Amino acid sequence: MTQILTVDDDHIMLVILKTVLTKEGYHVTQVKNGKEAIALKDRFAFDLVICDLMMPYANGYEVLSSFRNDPVTANTPIIILSSIGNTATIEEVLSLGANEFISKPFTSADLLHKIKTLLNTRKQTNTMLRN
């Protein structure tokens, strides 16, 4: 079963994400801040991370950096969610290694499309690396 980590300090957003993702058959682990996400990174293998940008304790930039600088998690697909959707922020997040940026509010169809695309790409890459 595909393991997805969701990171957001907004409880309502976590409920929405869990509802949408579990309905599609994904196993969802949820945390309220980046510090908790970074701690879980070393204990569990996630197939994809969905992370808010602005959070207490450790923000989305720190989560992104932690995942990208660890050889074990460097290739984990990461989607950044944020209500700060200006061009400069989007470009910065993508240049730091996020695979996708989704502005809040978003549609579940858009989120699921991006998740499926990233997971399929990862699966194809892993298959090519094994052959």
N, C-alpha and C positions, 0 to 999 in steps of 0.2 A: 504494500500500500504506500502511496506517495505521501511523504512527510513534509508538511509545510509549517514553517515557523512564522507567526504573525506577531508584530511588535508595534504597539500603539498605546499611548497613555490615555486614550479616550475609550472608556468602557463600551460605549454604544458602538463605536467602530469595530471593536473586537467582537462584539455579538454579531454584527452584520457580516463580518468576514467569516466567522465560524459557521454561520448559517449557510452562506453561499457556498463555501468550500466543502463542508460536510455533505451537503446535498449532492455535490458532484463526486463524492466518494473519496475525498482527500482526508487524511488524518491531520488534524490541526493541533499544534501546540501554541499556546498564547502566553505572552509576557507583556508587562505594562511599561517597560522602559528598556533602553539600550544596554544598561548594565546587566540586567537579567538575561538578555539575548546573548551577550558576549560570554557570560558564564555557561550558558547551555551549549554554545558552539563547540566546546571541548568535550561535552558529554554525549551528544547525540549527533547523528548524521542526518541533516535536513536536505531534502531534494530541492527546496526553494524557500526563499525568505521574502516576506512582504513586510516592509518597515516604514513607519512614519519618519518624517525628517526631524521635526522639532519635539523633543521629549526631555523630561528631567533626567538627571544622573548621567546618562550618556545618550547623545542624540544619534540621529540616523547616519550622520557623517562618521561618527566614531564606530558604529556598528559596521558600516560599509568598509572602513579601513581595517577593522579587526578581521573581518572575513577575508578580505583581499590579501592581507599580509600574512596569512596562515596558509602554508602549502596544502594542508588537508581540506580547507574550505575555500581556497582561492577561486575555484571554478563554480561554486554554488551560485545559481541564478538569483539575483536580488532585484526586487521591484521596490522602488521608493514611492510612497504615497505622501502627498502633501497638499495643503491648501495654498502653499506658496508656489504658484505655478508660473512665475515669470521666466522669461527666456534665459536669463543669467543663471538662475538657480538650476534649471533643467540641464543646461549645458555643463555646469559645474558637477552636478551629481553624476551625469553620464561619463564625464571625463575622469571621475574618480573610480569608475568601475561598475556603477549600477547598470543593469541590463535594460531596465525600463523605468520610466517615470510616469506616474499616473496622478493627475490633479484631482483633488477632492472638490466637489463631489464627483463620483464616477458611476458608471453603470456596471452591473454585475456581468453583463455580456462582454463589455470591454475588458474587464479584469480577467474573466475566464479565458477569453481569446488569447490574451498576452501570456497567461500562465501556461496554457496548452502549447503555445508556440515555443516558449522557453524550455519546457520539459521535453518536447519533441526534439528540439535542437540539441539539448544535452544528451538525450538518448542516442541520437545519431553520432554525436561526437564520441561518446563512450564506446559505441560499437566500432567506429573507425579506429580508435586507439587500441582496441583489443585485437584487431585483425592485422 
